[in-house]
């Protein structure tokens, strides 16, 4: 089975970018406990806008979907909803390796 990569752009309501970034960083800490999540990187747009980017790499797409139904994830999603102006999927990918990515075949 192929790894699953996901790159999303979150737009915070005006003035709430840092609060949303903190919530996404909180989500990244919970991902440390999940072996199926290899990367969860939160980045601010360098132009000072209200945009935040999250790049995730999972063992497969099913693992990512399962993570969204976890109680902690659901709580965080509900907490963040009022300050999210929008979410845009930039792309999905099939990561094959690199620094921080396991190259162990799971086919």
Buried (B, 14 or more C-beta within 10 A) or exposed (E): EEBBBBBBBBBBBEEBBEEBBEBBEBBBEBBEEBEBBBBBEBEBEEEEEBBBBBBBBBBBBEBBEBBEEEEBBEEBEEEBEEBBEEEEEEEEBEBEEEEEBEEEEEE
